[in-house]
Amino acid sequence: MLIAYDSKTGNVRRFVHKIDLPHVEIDPDLVMDEPFILITYTTGFGQVPDKVSAFLKRNHSLLRGVSASGNRNWGSSFAKSADTIASTYGVPVISKFELSGTGRDVEHFTSGVAAIAAH
């Protein structure tokens, strides 16, 4: 399954490059033509980045799941963008990971994507 992602500081980009799946970095004008999983960062106090919101307005019909990076220092707002996107578009949160993720985070994400792709 295709991974669409956005990265502000490089953490999400580093996470994506640990995964052996096709991927594309989003921009607001990108039009998707196949189902995808979104990986994003969280900004501010748990908000979805504006660029990601613009991208999803155009492409949400093909969104199948979401993951987000964050910093656990933010407590309940940790990777909250995933929760917001999931509830807005009715897709599952596959995972949340800190910074650029660990090997275990990659395994968890890959298993979640495989489960979604199987349906």
Short mmCIF file of the C-alpha atoms (twelve columns), coordinates in Angstrom:
data_MODEL
# 
_entry.id   MODEL 
# 
loop_
_atom_site.group_PDB 
_atom_site.id 
_atom_site.type_symbol 
_atom_site.label_atom_id 
_atom_site.label_alt_id 
_atom_site.label_comp_id 
_atom_site.label_asym_id 
_atom_site.label_seq_id 
_atom_site.Cartn_x 
_atom_site.Cartn_y 
_atom_site.Cartn_z 
_atom_site.pdbx_PDB_model_num 
ATOM 1   C CA . MET A 1   0.000   0.000  0.000  1 
ATOM 2   C CA . LEU A 2   1.201   3.506  -0.792 1 
ATOM 3   C CA . ILE A 3   2.380   5.722  2.066  1 
ATOM 4   C CA . ALA A 4   1.749   9.456  1.760  1 
ATOM 5   C CA . TYR A 5   3.623   11.551 4.296  1 
ATOM 6   C CA . ASP A 6   4.549   15.018 5.438  1 
ATOM 7   C CA . SER A 7   7.600   15.870 7.513  1 
ATOM 8   C CA . LYS A 8   8.514   19.206 9.069  1 
ATOM 9   C CA . THR A 9   11.755  18.422 10.904 1 
ATOM 10  C CA . GLY A 10  12.741  15.208 9.111  1 
ATOM 11  C CA . ASN A 11  11.498  12.774 11.771 1 
ATOM 12  C CA . VAL A 12  8.611   11.437 9.683  1 
ATOM 13  C CA . ARG A 13  10.863  11.262 6.604  1 
ATOM 14  C CA . ARG A 14  13.390  9.180  8.568  1 
ATOM 15  C CA . PHE A 15  10.591  6.882  9.779  1 
ATOM 16  C CA . VAL A 16  9.251   6.419  6.236  1 
ATOM 17  C CA . HIS A 17  12.701  5.544  4.915  1 
ATOM 18  C CA . LYS A 18  12.855  2.660  7.440  1 
ATOM 19  C CA . ILE A 19  9.758   1.107  5.846  1 
ATOM 20  C CA . ASP A 20  9.927   -1.035 2.732  1 
ATOM 21  C CA . LEU A 21  6.779   0.360  1.115  1 
ATOM 22  C CA . PRO A 22  6.274   2.807  -1.755 1 
ATOM 23  C CA . HIS A 23  5.918   6.363  -0.520 1 
ATOM 24  C CA . VAL A 24  5.310   9.903  -1.692 1 
ATOM 25  C CA . GLU A 25  5.788   13.209 0.108  1 
ATOM 26  C CA . ILE A 26  2.580   15.195 -0.055 1 
ATOM 27  C CA . ASP A 27  1.876   18.683 -1.231 1 
ATOM 28  C CA . PRO A 28  -1.515  20.413 -1.204 1 
ATOM 29  C CA . ASP A 29  -1.926  20.011 -4.992 1 
ATOM 30  C CA . LEU A 30  -1.098  16.286 -5.109 1 
ATOM 31  C CA . VAL A 31  -4.007  14.159 -6.302 1 
ATOM 32  C CA . MET A 32  -3.898  10.521 -5.223 1 
ATOM 33  C CA . ASP A 33  -5.210  7.824  -7.552 1 
ATOM 34  C CA . GLU A 34  -4.883  4.812  -5.249 1 
ATOM 35  C CA . PRO A 35  -5.616  3.990  -1.596 1 
ATOM 36  C CA . PHE A 36  -2.989  5.256  0.827  1 
ATOM 37  C CA . ILE A 37  -1.912  5.434  4.448  1 
ATOM 38  C CA . LEU A 38  -1.015  8.874  5.782  1 
ATOM 39  C CA . ILE A 39  1.892   9.531  8.136  1 
ATOM 40  C CA . THR A 40  2.131   13.035 9.525  1 
ATOM 41  C CA . TYR A 41  3.584   15.022 12.365 1 
ATOM 42  C CA . THR A 42  1.629   16.939 14.990 1 
ATOM 43  C CA . THR A 43  1.987   20.681 15.283 1 
ATOM 44  C CA . GLY A 44  1.186   23.226 17.984 1 
ATOM 45  C CA . PHE A 45  -0.850  21.730 20.786 1 
ATOM 46  C CA . GLY A 46  -1.996  18.654 18.863 1 
ATOM 47  C CA . GLN A 47  -3.163  20.195 15.598 1 
ATOM 48  C CA . VAL A 48  -3.103  18.708 12.110 1 
ATOM 49  C CA . PRO A 49  -0.611  20.632 9.944  1 
ATOM 50  C CA . ASP A 50  -2.279  22.989 7.433  1 
ATOM 51  C CA . LYS A 51  -0.531  21.317 4.494  1 
ATOM 52  C CA . VAL A 52  -1.920  17.929 5.557  1 
ATOM 53  C CA . SER A 53  -5.431  19.352 5.977  1 
ATOM 54  C CA . ALA A 54  -5.319  20.829 2.469  1 
ATOM 55  C CA . PHE A 55  -4.050  17.528 1.058  1 
ATOM 56  C CA . LEU A 56  -6.812  15.558 2.799  1 
ATOM 57  C CA . LYS A 57  -9.570  17.856 1.550  1 
ATOM 58  C CA . ARG A 58  -8.612  16.763 -1.947 1 
ATOM 59  C CA . ASN A 59  -7.737  13.104 -1.225 1 
ATOM 60  C CA . HIS A 60  -9.631  11.860 1.831  1 
ATOM 61  C CA . SER A 61  -11.766 9.385  -0.125 1 
ATOM 62  C CA . LEU A 62  -8.717  7.131  -0.662 1 
ATOM 63  C CA . LEU A 63  -7.357  7.458  2.895  1 
ATOM 64  C CA . ARG A 64  -7.294  4.054  4.627  1 
ATOM 65  C CA . GLY A 65  -5.443  4.774  7.884  1 
ATOM 66  C CA . VAL A 66  -3.220  7.276  9.660  1 
ATOM 67  C CA . SER A 67  -0.114  7.366  11.828 1 
ATOM 68  C CA . ALA A 68  1.586   10.322 13.444 1 
ATOM 69  C CA . SER A 69  4.822   11.270 15.113 1 
ATOM 70  C CA . GLY A 70  5.084   13.425 18.168 1 
ATOM 71  C CA . ASN A 71  6.897   14.020 21.394 1 
ATOM 72  C CA . ARG A 72  5.659   12.280 24.546 1 
ATOM 73  C CA . ASN A 73  6.432   15.434 26.534 1 
ATOM 74  C CA . TRP A 74  3.106   16.764 25.195 1 
ATOM 75  C CA . GLY A 75  1.177   14.208 27.273 1 
ATOM 76  C CA . SER A 76  -2.391  13.740 25.999 1 
ATOM 77  C CA . SER A 77  -1.562  15.817 22.911 1 
ATOM 78  C CA . PHE A 78  1.131   13.318 21.867 1 
ATOM 79  C CA . ALA A 79  0.635   12.616 18.128 1 
ATOM 80  C CA . LYS A 80  -2.917  13.913 18.495 1 
ATOM 81  C CA . SER A 81  -3.115  14.786 14.795 1 
ATOM 82  C CA . ALA A 82  -3.658  11.054 14.131 1 
ATOM 83  C CA . ASP A 83  -6.699  11.017 16.427 1 
ATOM 84  C CA . THR A 84  -8.149  14.134 14.790 1 
ATOM 85  C CA . ILE A 85  -7.695  12.788 11.256 1 
ATOM 86  C CA . ALA A 86  -9.056  9.366  12.228 1 
ATOM 87  C CA . SER A 87  -12.221 10.809 13.744 1 
ATOM 88  C CA . THR A 88  -12.734 13.315 10.917 1 
ATOM 89  C CA . TYR A 89  -12.401 10.763 8.118  1 
ATOM 90  C CA . GLY A 90  -13.477 7.528  9.792  1 
ATOM 91  C CA . VAL A 91  -10.186 5.665  9.427  1 
ATOM 92  C CA . PRO A 92  -8.121  3.785  12.017 1 
ATOM 93  C CA . VAL A 93  -5.086  5.134  13.819 1 
ATOM 94  C CA . ILE A 94  -2.405  2.617  12.884 1 
ATOM 95  C CA . SER A 95  0.244   3.913  15.238 1 
ATOM 96  C CA . LYS A 96  1.791   6.822  17.060 1 
ATOM 97  C CA . PHE A 97  5.530   7.076  17.405 1 
ATOM 98  C CA . GLU A 98  7.966   9.403  19.064 1 
ATOM 99  C CA . LEU A 99  10.292  11.460 16.884 1 
ATOM 100 C CA . SER A 100 11.537  9.172  14.066 1 
ATOM 101 C CA . GLY A 101 10.363  5.944  15.711 1 
ATOM 102 C CA . THR A 102 12.088  2.754  16.815 1 
ATOM 103 C CA . GLY A 103 12.422  -0.629 15.153 1 
ATOM 104 C CA . ARG A 104 9.443   -1.790 17.199 1 
ATOM 105 C CA . ASP A 105 7.421   1.211  15.937 1 
ATOM 106 C CA . VAL A 106 8.261   0.248  12.356 1 
ATOM 107 C CA . GLU A 107 7.153   -3.358 12.964 1 
ATOM 108 C CA . HIS A 108 3.896   -2.206 14.581 1 
ATOM 109 C CA . PHE A 109 3.187   0.183  11.701 1 
ATOM 110 C CA . THR A 110 4.012   -2.414 9.031  1 
ATOM 111 C CA . SER A 111 1.719   -4.978 10.684 1 
ATOM 112 C CA . GLY A 112 -1.097  -2.425 10.831 1 
ATOM 113 C CA . VAL A 113 -0.709  -1.557 7.166  1 
ATOM 114 C CA . ALA A 114 -0.678  -5.240 6.218  1 
ATOM 115 C CA . ALA A 115 -3.934  -5.790 8.109  1 
ATOM 116 C CA . ILE A 116 -5.589  -2.878 6.311  1 
ATOM 117 C CA . ALA A 117 -4.267  -3.950 2.913  1 
ATOM 118 C CA . ALA A 118 -5.683  -7.450 3.449  1 
ATOM 119 C CA . HIS A 119 -9.267  -6.105 3.617  1 
# 
